[in-house]
Amino acid sequence: MTHQGPKEVNRSKILETTEQIAGDGLRALGFAMRVWDSASRSADFATQAETGLVFIGIVGMMDPPRPEAVEAVAICSVRGHPAGDDHREIIR
């Protein structure tokens, strides 16, 4: 979304920005919105809720690891397993 209205997003730029944010040790949060034609909830509301979204932006949020996370990541690394569902740059 721009001051001139909707604009096609550059997906590669969004992914690049996400990589930079994660590389700084931050959790990346994306924001989007959708304008509804009416306030009523139809039977397929859950399906429609995630379609037709307009990307607003992405921000980084500090989310320090819990104390027990260091040990859990070490155990997973030794066993060759991914440690959690965080972005690989955050885990690193």
Residue pairs with C-beta under 8 A, 6 or more apart in sequence:
1 7
1 33
1 54
1 55
1 56
6 54
9 55
14 30
14 55
14 58
17 28
17 58
18 28
18 30
18 58
18 87
19 89
21 27
21 28
21 58
21 59
21 60
22 28
22 87
22 88
22 89
22 90
23 89
24 60
25 89
25 90
26 60
26 61
26 62
26 63
26 90
27 60
27 61
27 62
27 63
27 86
27 87
27 90
28 58
28 59
28 60
28 61
28 87
29 58
29 59
29 60
29 61
30 55
30 57
30 58
31 55
31 56
31 57
31 58
31 59
32 53
32 54
32 55
32 56
33 53
33 54
33 56
34 49
34 51
34 52
34 53
34 54
35 54
42 48
69 84
72 83
72 84
73 83
73 84
73 91
76 82
76 83
76 84
77 83
82 91
83 91
84 91
